[in-house]
Amino acid sequence: MNKIVKSLSVIAFVAAIAIGATSSYFSDEEKVTGNTITAGTIDIQLDGTNQVVTPYQVADVKPGETGYMTFNIQNVGTNPVKVSKNLSNFMPDGGVETYSCATLGTSQNTSSEPECIAENTTRIDDLRTQIIYDLRVDVYATSVATEPIWWQTIYTDAENKTLSTVYPDATTFVALGTIPPAGHMKVTQSYHFNYNAGNEYQGDVLSFDITIKGEQESDANGMTTVALENKVQGTDSIWNIVEDNVYGTLSYNTQGSKFDYTFTGRVNSNGNYTLIYVGSSNNYPAVGSVVLGVDNFTAGSDVTISGQVVTGDITSGKIWLIPTSSYVGGVMTSWPVADILLETGLINYDQN
């Protein structure tokens, strides 16, 4: 009996040691309270309002003359916003036509109305096809800034783009670029009346709607894109997009531990090319730039570069594709502009 009691006592003592062991190791516990996830805002205004009451007008423009429409897009949200523009609902109108060309006939050109004579019994009111369209944007970091941080010309007179070719339907939006939070974009449009337009367009009126669309940068997968184009430097140091078969598209994540990207592009000349984030200077000669990737390109063929790179945060940054031979020691040492692809919009990335 004593042996049984002693055995039970030993078991109880061992159990006590075991219990003590599980509850006496060093430990610590911390708690972080009040954690939040806040949804950002995407909000733009046009000329300081969400509802423009007075339409823009270009009046009394004659062949060879140019009328202008200039307005500001303000980013009043908390995030960068990608903006694009569409012109739609074109409504041609005969304007001051108060006569009936049909009553004259083809041989009775005695009317004092030159438009009636030129139309020769058939009214022609497609003024949209005779307006050559220019488009330029300037982006400013704040609502009161007077010096732009980025600019480009999207269409020029030399390209001979008419309203009917740029905006064939209500679903065709032209990308304007990205506006930083609290920043704004000045949009300058010019409407050049074709000098060779005939008398059939005298007095005609064209009305249309302007739609400005603001969108968040990232898609459902947290990715966004920016186009790269080769450009030429025009008047007033404005870089003009060249309409050709040379281009690039960068897809990248807007947040992450690394800048995760895929770039597909086509260049003018064979050789090695380097894709760079230009750096905080956002300018030539790319001081502080970060190499994203390098590959060999064949002119006229698409090449894809992808990777994950630590870049740090990027705010209103630029991405360029440049010949590797022009990039030495972390800076650009030459400027072979015909072989460089430049950004058509600024990019933003949060490293976390």
KOLVO-21072 format. One line per field, with one value per residue (C-alpha): y, z, x; residue number from 1. Coordinates in nm, 3 decimals. Layout:
<rs>
py <- [Y;...]
pz <- [Z;...]
px <- [X;...]
num <- [NUM;...]
</rs>
This chain:
<rs>
py <- [0.000;0.237;0.156;0.252;0.581;0.657;0.581;0.811;1.082;1.053;1.072;1.380;1.543;1.479;1.612;1.925;1.974;1.926;2.175;2.422;2.384;2.470;2.784;2.931;3.000;3.363;3.533;3.872;3.999;4.328;4.459;4.719;4.882;5.108;4.962;5.099;5.051;5.370;5.384;5.662;5.901;5.968;6.307;6.556;6.896;7.087;7.454;7.441;7.277;6.939;7.083;7.320;7.530;7.750;7.557;7.638;7.813;7.887;8.151;8.305;8.084;8.089;7.855;7.878;8.020;7.842;7.861;7.748;7.584;7.573;7.434;7.294;6.954;6.959;6.646;6.713;6.350;6.184;5.969;6.015;6.003;5.893;6.119;6.080;6.277;6.211;6.434;6.290;6.366;6.570;6.762;6.929;7.229;7.441;7.748;8.062;7.877;8.024;7.949;7.640;7.531;7.289;7.575;7.702;7.396;7.318;7.586;7.880;7.997;8.346;8.330;8.571;8.280;8.130;7.831;7.749;7.764;7.548;7.287;7.270;7.158;6.921;7.067;6.963;7.007;6.778;7.050;6.784;6.654;6.998;7.076;6.974;6.897;6.978;6.862;6.950;6.895;7.050;6.890;7.087;6.942;7.168;7.375;7.701;7.594;7.799;7.577;7.238;6.918;6.744;6.828;6.684;6.745;6.457;6.588;6.864;7.032;6.846;6.516;6.646;6.472;6.580;6.555;6.269;6.063;6.132;6.079;5.836;5.739;5.797;5.512;5.644;5.821;5.985;5.932;6.267;6.153;6.137;6.421;6.402;6.461;6.833;6.895;7.005;6.963;7.237;7.103;7.311;7.215;7.395;7.367;7.458;7.515;7.345;7.620;7.418;7.386;7.520;7.766;7.481;7.522;7.892;7.961;7.595;7.513;7.205;7.125;6.840;6.711;6.697;6.411;6.401;6.068;6.030;5.680;5.527;5.397;5.032;4.761;4.461;4.303;4.616;4.677;4.971;5.063;5.354;5.389;5.486;5.656;5.804;6.182;6.482;6.817;7.085;7.454;7.585;7.264;7.068;6.700;6.575;6.211;6.056;5.852;5.544;5.176;5.239;5.216;5.047;4.948;4.915;4.723;4.756;4.718;5.040;4.899;4.622;4.527;4.545;4.724;4.434;4.511;4.377;4.589;4.514;4.746;4.799;5.023;5.189;5.034;4.699;4.669;4.646;4.868;4.956;5.026;5.281;5.464;5.807;5.895;6.171;6.433;6.321;6.463;6.416;6.303;6.068;6.122;5.878;5.651;5.282;5.010;4.795;4.562;4.516;4.320;4.300;4.445;4.381;4.673;4.606;4.316;4.320;4.242;4.179;4.262;4.178;4.171;4.281;4.565;4.765;5.127;5.298;5.511;5.675;5.995;6.146;5.954;5.877;5.549;5.552;5.288;5.398;5.246;5.083;5.252;5.592;5.499;5.489;5.511;5.557;5.859;5.919;6.028;6.085;6.158;5.946;6.074;5.861;5.547;5.653;5.573;5.835;5.824;5.948;5.977;5.999;5.692;5.642;5.350;5.291;5.049;4.870]
pz <- [0.000;0.090;-0.241;-0.426;-0.236;-0.305;-0.676;-0.696;-0.518;-0.775;-1.063;-0.910;-0.859;-1.222;-1.345;-1.137;-1.295;-1.641;-1.571;-1.429;-1.735;-1.975;-1.788;-1.675;-2.005;-2.093;-2.305;-2.406;-2.590;-2.766;-2.921;-3.197;-3.169;-3.396;-3.727;-4.029;-4.401;-4.570;-4.920;-5.125;-5.347;-5.720;-5.799;-6.077;-6.156;-6.482;-6.450;-6.078;-6.093;-6.129;-6.368;-6.646;-6.732;-7.012;-7.323;-7.484;-7.819;-8.123;-8.333;-8.678;-8.779;-9.150;-9.364;-9.257;-8.914;-8.580;-8.280;-7.931;-7.635;-7.314;-6.981;-6.656;-6.501;-6.124;-5.922;-5.597;-5.479;-5.261;-5.528;-5.867;-6.144;-6.506;-6.735;-7.090;-7.321;-7.580;-7.817;-7.918;-8.019;-8.318;-8.451;-8.790;-8.859;-9.168;-8.953;-9.133;-9.431;-9.486;-9.856;-10.050;-10.288;-10.452;-10.598;-10.798;-11.003;-11.137;-11.408;-11.210;-11.031;-10.987;-10.614;-10.391;-10.153;-10.240;-10.015;-10.210;-10.540;-10.410;-10.271;-10.606;-10.467;-10.205;-9.866;-9.719;-9.343;-9.240;-9.088;-8.863;-9.155;-9.219;-8.869;-8.809;-8.443;-8.217;-7.856;-7.587;-7.210;-6.924;-6.578;-6.255;-5.914;-5.718;-5.781;-5.769;-5.943;-6.246;-6.377;-6.517;-6.404;-6.732;-7.076;-7.421;-7.752;-7.860;-8.200;-8.420;-8.742;-8.934;-8.863;-9.034;-8.787;-8.826;-8.559;-8.750;-8.742;-8.379;-8.237;-8.466;-8.197;-7.836;-7.706;-7.833;-7.554;-7.596;-7.297;-7.161;-6.874;-6.495;-6.251;-5.898;-5.593;-5.558;-5.898;-6.223;-6.598;-6.856;-7.177;-7.490;-7.797;-8.128;-8.414;-8.745;-9.029;-9.341;-9.579;-9.877;-9.747;-10.010;-10.000;-9.913;-9.549;-9.517;-9.207;-9.101;-8.729;-8.551;-8.192;-7.981;-7.626;-7.437;-7.188;-6.943;-6.767;-6.449;-6.336;-6.060;-6.178;-6.070;-6.210;-6.029;-5.996;-5.863;-6.199;-6.438;-6.771;-6.934;-7.301;-7.420;-7.756;-7.957;-7.968;-8.138;-7.973;-8.130;-8.062;-7.704;-7.598;-7.629;-7.701;-7.979;-8.010;-8.341;-8.510;-8.633;-8.562;-8.271;-7.925;-7.587;-7.313;-6.947;-6.710;-6.342;-5.988;-5.808;-5.463;-5.338;-5.186;-5.533;-5.857;-6.051;-6.423;-6.777;-7.072;-7.439;-7.701;-8.054;-8.155;-8.460;-8.446;-8.355;-8.033;-7.655;-7.473;-7.106;-6.937;-6.657;-6.397;-6.459;-6.091;-5.857;-6.090;-6.353;-6.620;-6.844;-6.768;-6.539;-6.219;-5.956;-6.216;-6.150;-6.409;-6.447;-6.717;-7.024;-7.343;-7.710;-7.956;-8.327;-8.516;-8.614;-8.370;-8.025;-7.730;-7.375;-7.056;-6.712;-6.356;-5.994;-5.879;-5.558;-5.665;-5.357;-5.383;-5.719;-5.736;-6.076;-6.223;-6.577;-6.745;-7.053;-7.287;-7.404;-7.599;-7.347;-7.514;-7.413;-7.044;-6.859;-6.485;-6.395;-6.619;-6.984;-7.170;-7.508;-7.643;-7.954;-7.962;-8.260;-8.057;-7.726;-7.606;-7.366;-7.128;-7.232;-6.870;-6.526;-6.301;-5.926;-5.707;-5.329;-5.195;-4.884]
px <- [0.000;0.284;0.449;0.129;0.104;0.469;0.417;0.117;0.315;0.596;0.348;0.185;0.525;0.630;0.296;0.349;0.691;0.541;0.262;0.510;0.729;0.449;0.352;0.683;0.879;0.962;0.698;0.563;0.260;0.192;-0.127;-0.174;-0.515;-0.714;-0.589;-0.775;-0.819;-0.936;-1.076;-0.919;-1.110;-1.108;-1.259;-1.194;-1.337;-1.344;-1.253;-1.327;-1.669;-1.834;-2.090;-1.985;-2.289;-2.157;-2.044;-1.710;-1.742;-1.529;-1.704;-1.654;-1.362;-1.276;-1.063;-0.701;-0.789;-0.760;-0.989;-0.885;-1.055;-0.851;-0.967;-0.828;-0.889;-0.839;-0.766;-0.952;-0.930;-0.668;-0.505;-0.338;-0.596;-0.563;-0.764;-0.886;-1.109;-1.377;-1.572;-1.907;-2.265;-2.154;-2.453;-2.395;-2.615;-2.662;-2.621;-2.743;-2.888;-3.233;-3.262;-3.359;-3.087;-3.328;-3.529;-3.231;-3.148;-2.802;-2.803;-2.939;-2.623;-2.758;-2.807;-2.618;-2.559;-2.215;-2.283;-2.597;-2.409;-2.125;-2.361;-2.544;-2.883;-2.731;-2.651;-2.317;-2.302;-2.013;-1.795;-1.645;-1.438;-1.285;-1.157;-0.794;-0.742;-0.445;-0.417;-0.162;-0.150;0.050;0.048;0.106;0.193;-0.045;-0.356;-0.159;0.164;0.262;0.544;0.441;0.609;0.525;0.390;0.342;0.166;-0.057;-0.169;-0.027;-0.140;0.129;-0.046;-0.362;-0.595;-0.955;-1.222;-1.382;-1.059;-0.959;-1.308;-1.493;-1.745;-1.851;-1.635;-1.300;-1.115;-0.775;-0.542;-0.422;-0.196;-0.198;-0.270;-0.122;-0.346;-0.426;-0.265;-0.421;-0.386;-0.426;-0.574;-0.526;-0.724;-0.704;-0.950;-0.789;-1.034;-0.900;-0.784;-0.907;-1.263;-1.499;-1.789;-2.024;-1.914;-1.994;-2.200;-2.217;-2.228;-2.092;-2.190;-2.054;-2.014;-1.684;-1.646;-1.355;-1.307;-1.102;-1.005;-0.794;-0.459;-0.489;-0.716;-0.870;-0.524;-0.356;-0.188;-0.193;-0.036;0.140;0.231;0.578;0.629;0.911;0.880;1.033;1.092;0.876;0.832;0.848;1.031;0.708;0.760;0.534;0.429;0.535;0.264;0.451;0.512;0.750;0.597;0.597;0.353;0.451;0.223;0.315;0.181;0.095;0.183;0.410;0.743;0.900;0.816;0.665;0.644;0.614;0.721;0.659;0.801;0.925;1.217;1.372;1.720;1.871;2.070;2.064;1.816;1.780;1.448;1.489;1.292;1.438;1.469;1.367;1.513;1.263;1.488;1.790;2.062;1.866;2.062;1.934;1.778;1.706;1.761;1.451;1.578;1.798;1.737;1.833;1.583;1.538;1.387;1.026;0.980;0.821;1.047;0.923;1.115;0.978;1.101;1.070;1.295;1.333;1.287;1.150;0.839;0.775;0.573;0.494;0.787;0.897;0.990;1.217;1.353;1.698;1.988;2.220;2.517;2.377;2.362;2.695;2.760;2.396;2.339;2.263;2.575;2.410;2.064;1.984;1.627;1.517;1.591;1.438;1.087;0.948;0.652;0.309;0.203;0.362;0.363;0.312;0.417;0.409;0.669;0.545]
num <- [1;2;3;4;5;6;7;8;9;10;11;12;13;14;15;16;17;18;19;20;21;22;23;24;25;26;27;28;29;30;31;32;33;34;35;36;37;38;39;40;41;42;43;44;45;46;47;48;49;50;51;52;53;54;55;56;57;58;59;60;61;62;63;64;65;66;67;68;69;70;71;72;73;74;75;76;77;78;79;80;81;82;83;84;85;86;87;88;89;90;91;92;93;94;95;96;97;98;99;100;101;102;103;104;105;106;107;108;109;110;111;112;113;114;115;116;117;118;119;120;121;122;123;124;125;126;127;128;129;130;131;132;133;134;135;136;137;138;139;140;141;142;143;144;145;146;147;148;149;150;151;152;153;154;155;156;157;158;159;160;161;162;163;164;165;166;167;168;169;170;171;172;173;174;175;176;177;178;179;180;181;182;183;184;185;186;187;188;189;190;191;192;193;194;195;196;197;198;199;200;201;202;203;204;205;206;207;208;209;210;211;212;213;214;215;216;217;218;219;220;221;222;223;224;225;226;227;228;229;230;231;232;233;234;235;236;237;238;239;240;241;242;243;244;245;246;247;248;249;250;251;252;253;254;255;256;257;258;259;260;261;262;263;264;265;266;267;268;269;270;271;272;273;274;275;276;277;278;279;280;281;282;283;284;285;286;287;288;289;290;291;292;293;294;295;296;297;298;299;300;301;302;303;304;305;306;307;308;309;310;311;312;313;314;315;316;317;318;319;320;321;322;323;324;325;326;327;328;329;330;331;332;333;334;335;336;337;338;339;340;341;342;343;344;345;346;347;348;349;350;351;352]
</rs>
